[in-house]
Amino acid sequence: MDIINKQNPILKSTKKNIKSPEDILEQRTLNAFFAFRIYYSQFGQGINQKNLSTLLATEWKKDLNEQQFWNNLTEQYKQIKDM
């Protein structure tokens, strides 16, 4: 794996300071993109954070249905959390 990391700047270990979604949500207000990013980041292990953020932002902007799904999900979450 070290050979791959040295040859490909996109691949890089991200295990230094990994936080759980619960830890992150304690510090920030949940919005649709943030939830989308938390969910899909788990499938980007091995990609450095800057490149992963760029990929996820690009995918987010492409699909309005995906955005609406995450908007609905986060609104439901906020309602349950505030109970």
Sequence and secondary structure as in RCSB ss.txt:
>XXXX:A:sequence
MDIINKQNPILKSTKKNIKSPEDILEQRTLNAFFAFRIYYSQFGQGINQKNLSTLLATEWKKDLNEQQFWNNLTE
QYKQIKDM
>XXXX:A:secstr
 HHHHHH TTB    SS   HHHHHHHS   HHHHHHHHHHGGGTTB HHHHHHHHHHHHHH HHHHHHHHHHHH
HHHHHHT 
